[in-house]
Amino acid sequence: MEIRRVAVCRDCLSALRQPHLTSRVPSVAQQWHGKTFATAPTPYRARPVPVSPKQATQLRQLSTESRRPPPPRTEKSPANLQAIHSRVQELSSSVLKPTDGPIPPEQRVLYVLEQLESLAQRVLDDVHSEEQQNKRPAQGKQQQTATSALLGSVNARQYPAFISQASVLNIISEKAEEIVRHQNVFLTAGILKAYVQLQSLLNRPSSFPDIFDLYAKKPAPRQKGDGVEYAPANPTKISAAIDSKTANAALEAAIESHSLPLAIDVITTSFSAPAFKRAKILRQAAIPISGLAVAPAAAYALSTTFSDYQQSMDAGTATGVAFAGIMTYVGAVSMVGYVAVTTANDQMDRVTWATGVPLWERWIREEERAAIDKVAGAWGFKDAAKRGDEEGADWDSLREWIGVRGMVLDRVSLMEGME
């Protein structure tokens, strides 16, 4: 009797070992020999390995997931871009053509600018995601079939060609600038801040100097009856000053755009404006100046009180001595504090004050000097050992402009190793 053995692969053998796949086979095989059956020993079979219910569930899940189709791609489609384009038009119309009056309220303008910023952020997120997908290896592209490529090209031709991510971003920027330039929109500090944030997000800071100048000179609209009248603006008023945080955000956007003339114009229309200097005097120097103005009256009242507690001299002489001592102390302490504040130079990096600039002017224009210092640090060498070796037309024009402003770029006596 000859017994044949059949080779079984590992996958089939593991399947045969499963309890639910193994059929019941007798331990011996019956063979026909004439009129009787003869039994012969069967080949050796491995005993089935028991599988727990948890392992069986995991195997079924793996088999199900292997047959499941891949999830659809969640890329930005032209249909969404078209919806965003329509939404931008609707938002701008609600401000430029309001139905409840010719002058839109500030809250509505702020809401529209915030919505435009959120829409721009969505489009920019899609641009970044597409850039990341384009950086992946080309193996995924080779697996694309001809049918999927054909369907993709057909879907791409269903929408207008002029609606793209770049065109949507351009429209958002144009509509935002059109809103703040509109004659019936009153520019406030909040609206200006929202506009700077939006244009900085879009990397389009070219309009900042004009908008800053418009913020100081734009006539204020006022509704009178059915019409609108415009009150002239005073560019030197304190309310015309640009907030320092807004001006710094605009300056950073100009630096990121690598435009030196734009950065200089931003500084000129914000930190160098007369309204900014007046606002700083009122907000930071008003309290100390008021205290010095009240100091003589307070010193005389204290001197009169002190003269009543002494008996060595007459009251008038005691009052005069006490008054002179109090005022001398207040004046000396105030002078030391004033000199310490106006001559502080630890915050200076490359731009310092020229010799002869008054201390009062240094304190008033400190924000302007810090902004110019930031621009010089961005355009010059980062390595401190190479400072002073910069060349080029832009660097020469920046050095000349800094000198005209009463400042010095890279003073030799303050450079490292030249003390």
Helices and strands as residue ranges (DSSP letters): H 10-16, E 28-33, E 36-41, H 53-67, H 78-96, H 106-134, H 139-142, H 146-156, H 165-181, H 189-201, G 205-207, H 208-217, E 220-224, E 227-231, G 238-240, H 244-256, H 260-269, H 274-284, H 286-307, H 315-342, E 351-353, H 359-364, H 366-379, G 384-386, H 393-404, E 407-409, G 412-414
